[in-house]
Amino acid sequence: MFDEKYNVLLIDDDPDILTAYQDLLEQEGYRVLAIANPQTIVQQIPTDWKGVVLCDVMLPRISGLTVLDEIMQSDALIPVIMITGHGDVPMAVNAVKKGATDFLEKPVSPENLLQQVENSLNKRRQYIDQRQWQREKLNQQFIGHSDWINTHRLQLQALADSHLPVFLWGENGTGRFLSAVNLHHLSQRNPHSLVFYECTEHSQHPIINLIEQSKNSTLIIKHLHWLSGTEQNQLTAALHSEANNIRFIAISDFPLVTLIQQYHLSAELYSLFIHTQIELLPLHKHPADIVDIFLHYVHKSCIQLHKSVLEPPKKLLQHLCHQQWIGNVTELISVAELYAIGLLSKPHATTPPTVKLKTDDMNPLNEQIGRYEKQVIEDALIFFQGRINEVANYLDIPRKKLYLRMRKYGIDKREYKF
């Protein structure tokens, strides 16, 4: 049974060789799983395994190349060292082309074997540690558990270490700039500069100067469509030049297809982004994350203010989940910070009710009005944390009248004090 405690997977059908290699490796402190039949072993390799595979090319039941293919499909960065007899060298060379780290020719030099294993393990550990660090940072920056936020974190991690240009689009407040910055900070380019430029209709900064400033750096441009056709061509040429070594990230309010259809983007730039465009969804389209984001920033603000961490009541959390959040995540963060310091803006305006013709299944008008009035009072009590004077002032009614309405609907102000 495969276990994470193993850091070497040794595969050979010859029991004498298997024992000899295992003894050699274990004497050096390696934890070795030695097997002769690898038919089901690849499926057992744990995710982010910090190990290396030593595999004979010629196996009786299944080819070593088949094992290699299965490993590469599972995790293409697991180091696999192929072991081959003298006559199998061409096959081993082919294995390296398929993704093997290297191959060793029998009889294997113990010193060479140990050196290869050590080098491969060190690289694998560094890679996995980097991946885990990236995940931790992304989990801290992009709060939530929805399918969309999980996918977005995976997209950013996958793109972080590439040199590919990325196109981030969506509404204000959805996290476009935060995503762009994380693509830079999580990459190996982090020690280099991060250059940000926002284009406007009357931008005066020459693109040539911006390109010069961005060499060996990450360049983030917002509102790319305001660049002229000539400037877009200059930018494209600069990005294709390896001498410039520029990682390019664009931020836009509009999807690529809109910009190209309206002739705001050159075909050359469009082709650069076609496979790396990411839409940042508005908050109301991933409502499962609203409570997570709100609680995270309430707790964060309370800690910064040296206050006891507040636990918002369920009614407030339910209320938040039914808002439209025009300002998206940025607006929700502001509400969380206001809640933490005891101040909250007025309740968000709700969409006016749609006028409908009366049908048999509709409630009487008085009942509909009563339900609406109760909701308005409850919303105000939530946002003003049960402070009757402020609720009455906001609703523009006398305190006595407010109390009568609350009694009518069975509303207890004590439930809203927190």
Secondary structure, 3 states (H helix, E strand, C coil): CCCCCCCEEEECCCHHHHHHHHHHHHHCCCCEEEECCCCCCHHHCCCCCCCEEEEECCCCCCCHHHHHHHHHHHCCCCCEEEEECHHHHHHHHHHHHHCCCEEEECCCCHHHHHHHHHHHHHHHHHHHHHHHHHHHHHHHHCCCCCHHHHHHHHHHHHHHCCCCCEEEEECCCCCHHHHHHHHHHCCCCCCCCEEEEECCCCCCCCHHHHHHHCCCCEEEEECHHHCCHHHHHHHHHHHHCCCCCCEEEEEECCCHHHHHHCCCCCHHHHHHHCCCEEEECCHHHCHHHHHHHHHHHHHHHHHHCCCCCCCCCHHHHHHHHCCCCCCHHHHHHHHHHHHHCCCCCCCCCCCCCCCCCCCCCCCCHHHHHHHHHHHHHHHHHHHCCCCHHHHHHHHCCCHHHHHHHHHHCCCCHHHHCC
